Amino acid sequence: MRLRFFTEALAVKFNVRAGIGNKSLKGVFDLSESLQFSGLWAVILGGSSGFGFAAVGKLASHGMNIAVLYRETSAAEKSLKQQLIKIAEANSITILPYNTNALDQAGRESFIKDFAAIAPKHSVKLLLHSIARGNLKPLADKVSPTGGDLEGALLSADDIQLTSYAMSTSLLDWARLLLNAGLFNNDGRIIALTSEGAHKYWEGYAAVSIAKSSLESLAKYMAVEFSVHGLKTNVIQAGITETTSFKKIPGSEQLVELNTQRNPFGRMTKPEDVSGVIYLLCTDEAKWINGALIHVDGGEHCR
């Protein structure tokens, strides 16, 4: 099998306009048909860290090309670029990085125009929604020992709306975007990520909890109504994982300690545990899984 490198293409893609260049990569790569997902694409929203980044590595190892969307500073992106180059070269696949706002209509339109010139029709096997952007504010002021309120920033209705769009309903816009462009494979997958915090109280997590609860309901309806296009929509509830976004939750250290004790296997969930299931859901053997909420936590939810 001949190795194919995308370093030159990467340099082009890391161009102006939030990383979107003008050069098409059609015809550049001689993709091997021996790989499981050869010629197919994943679009990963929020792929620079955590579950999204782990999925990049896992899917690449099975021959899937990947468009990775993220928002990072120039300094953070430099390291990310180097990691993506290594993954692409090691697996002889194409990775297209887009440092753009996936929640902005203009950003989505720029992406789809650029991506549609590269990816063939009906080649997107997976849309993975792994955006972690939300407000972590309380609903009410805490009461001090003397009886007065402790002032602080409180969660507003606008905060809830912005968080819900970022972590829930933006999935619908992205699914429609790829569908209307004729990019989804006729046996495509849509996967979203939820958490235990959607079903129980975590301090400062109200806006995200509302968003994740909404996401679970949305996915259920998408599973039914998008099935006419051959799409299967599922939600993964990962166990508590020490990702960058998780560490921002108030009291996350206590959650780590408690859940390590609660987990039947005595350890935290790792991003690789979750990316393995993302891969499994993309296989032919998983084509009859639709509308499911899948616990990937080593049995943590049982206690």
RAPE-V806483 format. One record per residue. RES is the residue in one small letter. PHI is phi as a letter, one per 20 degrees, with the letter a starting at -180 (* if undefined). D_LAST is the distance of its C-alpha to the last C-alpha in Angstrom with 1 decimal. Layout:
BEGIN
res:RES phi:PHI d_last:D_LAST
res:RES phi:PHI d_last:D_LAST
END
This chain:
BEGIN
res:m phi:* d_last:48.1
res:r phi:f d_last:49.6
res:l phi:e d_last:47.5
res:r phi:c d_last:47.5
res:f phi:d d_last:46.9
res:f phi:d d_last:46.1
res:t phi:g d_last:47.2
res:e phi:f d_last:50.2
res:a phi:f d_last:48.4
res:l phi:f d_last:45.7
res:a phi:f d_last:48.6
res:v phi:f d_last:49.8
res:k phi:f d_last:46.5
res:f phi:e d_last:45.9
res:n phi:d d_last:48.8
res:v phi:f d_last:49.5
res:r phi:l d_last:47.8
res:a phi:l d_last:44.3
res:g phi:n d_last:44.5
res:i phi:d d_last:46.1
res:g phi:e d_last:49.3
res:n phi:d d_last:52.0
res:k phi:e d_last:52.4
res:s phi:e d_last:51.1
res:l phi:e d_last:49.7
res:k phi:g d_last:50.7
res:g phi:n d_last:52.5
res:v phi:f d_last:51.5
res:f phi:d d_last:49.0
res:d phi:e d_last:49.6
res:l phi:f d_last:46.1
res:s phi:f d_last:45.5
res:e phi:e d_last:44.7
res:s phi:f d_last:43.0
res:l phi:e d_last:39.8
res:q phi:g d_last:37.0
res:f phi:d d_last:37.0
res:s phi:g d_last:40.6
res:g phi:n d_last:42.2
res:l phi:d d_last:39.0
res:w phi:c d_last:37.5
res:a phi:d d_last:34.2
res:v phi:d d_last:34.3
res:i phi:d d_last:31.6
res:l phi:e d_last:31.2
res:g phi:n d_last:29.9
res:g phi:d d_last:30.6
res:s phi:e d_last:31.6
res:s phi:a d_last:28.3
res:g phi:l d_last:24.6
res:f phi:f d_last:23.5
res:g phi:f d_last:26.9
res:f phi:f d_last:28.8
res:a phi:f d_last:26.6
res:a phi:f d_last:27.4
res:v phi:g d_last:31.1
res:g phi:f d_last:31.2
res:k phi:f d_last:29.3
res:l phi:f d_last:31.4
res:a phi:f d_last:34.6
res:s phi:f d_last:34.1
res:h phi:d d_last:34.4
res:g phi:n d_last:37.5
res:m phi:e d_last:36.3
res:n phi:f d_last:38.4
res:i phi:b d_last:36.5
res:a phi:d d_last:37.4
res:v phi:d d_last:35.3
res:l phi:d d_last:35.4
res:y phi:a d_last:34.5
res:r phi:c d_last:35.8
res:e phi:c d_last:36.7
res:t phi:f d_last:39.4
res:s phi:g d_last:42.3
res:a phi:f d_last:41.3
res:a phi:f d_last:37.7
res:e phi:f d_last:39.1
res:k phi:g d_last:41.5
res:s phi:f d_last:38.8
res:l phi:f d_last:36.9
res:k phi:g d_last:40.2
res:q phi:f d_last:40.6
res:q phi:f d_last:37.2
res:l phi:f d_last:37.8
res:i phi:f d_last:41.2
res:k phi:f d_last:39.8
res:i phi:f d_last:37.2
res:a phi:f d_last:39.9
res:e phi:f d_last:42.5
res:a phi:f d_last:40.2
res:n phi:d d_last:39.3
res:s phi:l d_last:42.6
res:i phi:c d_last:41.1
res:t phi:d d_last:41.8
res:i phi:c d_last:39.7
res:l phi:d d_last:40.9
res:p phi:e d_last:39.6
res:y phi:c d_last:40.0
res:n phi:e d_last:39.5
res:t phi:b d_last:39.7
res:n phi:e d_last:38.0
res:a phi:f d_last:36.0
res:l phi:e d_last:35.7
res:d phi:d d_last:39.5
res:q phi:f d_last:41.6
res:a phi:f d_last:44.4
res:g phi:f d_last:42.0
res:r phi:f d_last:40.7
res:e phi:f d_last:44.3
res:s phi:f d_last:45.5
res:f phi:f d_last:42.7
res:i phi:f d_last:43.3
res:k phi:f d_last:47.1
res:d phi:f d_last:46.7
res:f phi:f d_last:44.0
res:a phi:f d_last:45.8
res:a phi:e d_last:48.8
res:i phi:d d_last:46.9
res:a phi:e d_last:44.3
res:p phi:f d_last:45.9
res:k phi:g d_last:45.3
res:h phi:m d_last:42.2
res:s phi:d d_last:40.8
res:v phi:e d_last:37.6
res:k phi:e d_last:34.8
res:l phi:c d_last:31.9
res:l phi:d d_last:31.3
res:l phi:d d_last:28.3
res:h phi:e d_last:27.3
res:s phi:c d_last:25.8
res:i phi:f d_last:27.5
res:a phi:c d_last:25.8
res:r phi:b d_last:28.2
res:g phi:a d_last:27.3
res:n phi:e d_last:27.9
res:l phi:c d_last:25.6
res:k phi:d d_last:27.3
res:p phi:f d_last:26.3
res:l phi:e d_last:27.5
res:a phi:b d_last:29.3
res:d phi:f d_last:30.9
res:k phi:f d_last:29.3
res:v phi:e d_last:31.3
res:s phi:f d_last:33.1
res:p phi:g d_last:33.5
res:t phi:e d_last:37.0
res:g phi:o d_last:35.9
res:g phi:e d_last:37.0
res:d phi:f d_last:35.0
res:l phi:e d_last:34.1
res:e phi:f d_last:35.5
res:g phi:a d_last:33.8
res:a phi:f d_last:33.5
res:l phi:d d_last:31.6
res:l phi:f d_last:30.1
res:s phi:d d_last:32.8
res:a phi:f d_last:33.0
res:d phi:f d_last:34.6
res:d phi:g d_last:31.7
res:i phi:f d_last:29.3
res:q phi:f d_last:31.8
res:l phi:f d_last:32.3
res:t phi:f d_last:28.6
res:s phi:f d_last:28.0
res:y phi:f d_last:30.9
res:a phi:f d_last:29.9
res:m phi:d d_last:26.3
res:s phi:c d_last:26.7
res:t phi:f d_last:30.1
res:s phi:f d_last:31.9
res:l phi:g d_last:30.3
res:l phi:f d_last:32.6
res:d phi:f d_last:35.7
res:w phi:f d_last:35.1
res:a phi:f d_last:34.5
res:r phi:f d_last:37.7
res:l phi:g d_last:39.6
res:l phi:f d_last:39.0
res:l phi:f d_last:39.7
res:n phi:f d_last:42.9
res:a phi:e d_last:44.1
res:g phi:m d_last:43.8
res:l phi:e d_last:41.5
res:f phi:f d_last:38.5
res:n phi:f d_last:38.6
res:n phi:f d_last:38.9
res:d phi:c d_last:35.6
res:g phi:e d_last:33.8
res:r phi:c d_last:30.2
res:i phi:c d_last:28.7
res:i phi:c d_last:25.3
res:a phi:c d_last:23.6
res:l phi:c d_last:20.6
res:t phi:c d_last:18.0
res:s phi:b d_last:15.0
res:e phi:f d_last:11.9
res:g phi:f d_last:14.4
res:a phi:f d_last:16.1
res:h phi:c d_last:13.6
res:k phi:b d_last:12.8
res:y phi:f d_last:15.2
res:w phi:c d_last:16.2
res:e phi:g d_last:19.6
res:g phi:m d_last:22.5
res:y phi:d d_last:20.6
res:a phi:g d_last:22.2
res:a phi:f d_last:24.7
res:v phi:f d_last:22.4
res:s phi:f d_last:19.7
res:i phi:f d_last:22.7
res:a phi:f d_last:23.9
res:k phi:f d_last:20.7
res:s phi:f d_last:20.4
res:s phi:f d_last:24.0
res:l phi:f d_last:23.6
res:e phi:f d_last:21.2
res:s phi:f d_last:23.8
res:l phi:g d_last:26.7
res:a phi:f d_last:25.4
res:k phi:f d_last:25.1
res:y phi:f d_last:28.8
res:m phi:f d_last:29.9
res:a phi:g d_last:28.5
res:v phi:e d_last:30.9
res:e phi:e d_last:33.9
res:f phi:e d_last:34.1
res:s phi:f d_last:33.9
res:v phi:f d_last:37.7
res:h phi:d d_last:38.0
res:g phi:n d_last:36.0
res:l phi:e d_last:33.1
res:k phi:d d_last:29.4
res:t phi:d d_last:27.0
res:n phi:c d_last:23.3
res:v phi:c d_last:20.5
res:i phi:d d_last:18.1
res:q phi:d d_last:14.8
res:a phi:f d_last:14.6
res:g phi:f d_last:12.0
res:i phi:f d_last:13.3
res:t phi:c d_last:16.7
res:e phi:e d_last:19.5
res:t phi:e d_last:22.1
res:t phi:g d_last:25.1
res:s phi:f d_last:23.9
res:f phi:f d_last:20.5
res:k phi:f d_last:22.4
res:k phi:e d_last:24.4
res:i phi:f d_last:21.5
res:p phi:g d_last:22.1
res:g phi:m d_last:19.8
res:s phi:f d_last:18.5
res:e phi:f d_last:19.0
res:q phi:f d_last:16.6
res:l phi:f d_last:13.9
res:v phi:f d_last:14.7
res:e phi:f d_last:14.5
res:l phi:f d_last:11.2
res:n phi:f d_last:9.5
res:t phi:f d_last:11.6
res:q phi:f d_last:10.2
res:r phi:f d_last:6.5
res:n phi:f d_last:7.7
res:p phi:g d_last:8.5
res:f phi:e d_last:12.0
res:g phi:m d_last:12.3
res:r phi:b d_last:14.0
res:m phi:f d_last:14.2
res:t phi:f d_last:15.0
res:k phi:d d_last:18.7
res:p phi:g d_last:21.1
res:e phi:f d_last:22.5
res:d phi:f d_last:19.2
res:v phi:f d_last:19.6
res:s phi:f d_last:23.4
res:g phi:f d_last:23.2
res:v phi:f d_last:21.5
res:i phi:g d_last:24.1
res:y phi:f d_last:26.7
res:l phi:g d_last:25.4
res:l phi:f d_last:25.5
res:c phi:e d_last:29.1
res:t phi:f d_last:30.3
res:d phi:f d_last:32.3
res:e phi:f d_last:29.7
res:a phi:d d_last:27.4
res:k phi:f d_last:30.1
res:w phi:d d_last:28.7
res:i phi:e d_last:25.3
res:n phi:b d_last:25.9
res:g phi:m d_last:24.0
res:a phi:e d_last:20.6
res:l phi:d d_last:17.5
res:i phi:d d_last:16.1
res:h phi:e d_last:12.8
res:v phi:c d_last:14.0
res:d phi:b d_last:11.2
res:g phi:m d_last:11.0
res:g phi:n d_last:7.8
res:e phi:g d_last:6.0
res:h phi:f d_last:5.4
res:c phi:f d_last:3.8
res:r phi:d d_last:0.0
END
